[in-house]
Amino acid sequence: MIKTTSLDLSKQLKEVGYPQETEFFWSPIPEIVTIDKKQIFKTKGYDIQHKDHRRAYGKKVAIAAPTAEEILEMLPVATLSTKLPSGEYAVAYKKHGGGRTGKTLAEAAGKMFLFLKKEGLI
């Protein structure tokens, strides 16, 4: 299984300006529904797709689902990551106290990106 950020975290990253050119994307899954005798597309969910196979329709676009490696490359050099005894991952920035944790390294790194972006540190 590909370890990327969750859909919710990916949306938050997009909102703060995380680049939308990554290897994997959350792509909308279209469903055709009929309303007042007109067929329209409705999103019935999202799934992970490689950049070469992402879907988009209407105003629904794929959302970048970065891997841990992609996010870590965007973080400051003084960023450390580790796997905790609990099985979770932690990412911390040496120059600013506090770390962020997640079930995957991508989740922890994504949360750290959000934190540093909101603090104006990246």
VENCOR-V989280 format. One record per residue. N is the residue number from 1. RES is the residue in three letters. SS is DSSP state (hx for helix, st for strand, lp for the rest). Layout:
((N/RES/SS) (N/RES/SS))
This chain:
((1/MET/lp) (2/ILE/lp) (3/LYS/lp) (4/THR/st) (5/THR/lp) (6/SER/lp) (7/LEU/hx) (8/ASP/hx) (9/LEU/hx) (10/SER/hx) (11/LYS/hx) (12/GLN/hx) (13/LEU/hx) (14/LYS/hx) (15/GLU/hx) (16/VAL/lp) (17/GLY/lp) (18/TYR/lp) (19/PRO/lp) (20/GLN/lp) (21/GLU/lp) (22/THR/lp) (23/GLU/lp) (24/PHE/st) (25/PHE/st) (26/TRP/st) (27/SER/st) (28/PRO/st) (29/ILE/st) (30/PRO/st) (31/GLU/st) (32/ILE/st) (33/VAL/st) (34/THR/st) (35/ILE/st) (36/ASP/lp) (37/LYS/lp) (38/LYS/st) (39/GLN/st) (40/ILE/st) (41/PHE/st) (42/LYS/st) (43/THR/st) (44/LYS/st) (45/GLY/st) (46/TYR/st) (47/ASP/st) (48/ILE/st) (49/GLN/st) (50/HIS/st) (51/LYS/hx) (52/ASP/hx) (53/HIS/hx) (54/ARG/lp) (55/ARG/lp) (56/ALA/lp) (57/TYR/st) (58/GLY/lp) (59/LYS/lp) (60/LYS/st) (61/VAL/lp) (62/ALA/lp) (63/ILE/st) (64/ALA/st) (65/ALA/lp) (66/PRO/lp) (67/THR/st) (68/ALA/hx) (69/GLU/hx) (70/GLU/hx) (71/ILE/hx) (72/LEU/hx) (73/GLU/hx) (74/MET/hx) (75/LEU/lp) (76/PRO/lp) (77/VAL/lp) (78/ALA/lp) (79/THR/st) (80/LEU/st) (81/SER/st) (82/THR/st) (83/LYS/st) (84/LEU/lp) (85/PRO/lp) (86/SER/lp) (87/GLY/lp) (88/GLU/lp) (89/TYR/st) (90/ALA/st) (91/VAL/st) (92/ALA/st) (93/TYR/st) (94/LYS/lp) (95/LYS/lp) (96/HIS/st) (97/GLY/st) (98/GLY/st) (99/GLY/st) (100/ARG/st) (101/THR/st) (102/GLY/st) (103/LYS/lp) (104/THR/lp) (105/LEU/hx) (106/ALA/hx) (107/GLU/hx) (108/ALA/hx) (109/ALA/hx) (110/GLY/hx) (111/LYS/hx) (112/MET/hx) (113/PHE/hx) (114/LEU/hx) (115/PHE/hx) (116/LEU/hx) (117/LYS/hx) (118/LYS/hx) (119/GLU/lp) (120/GLY/lp) (121/LEU/lp) (122/ILE/lp))
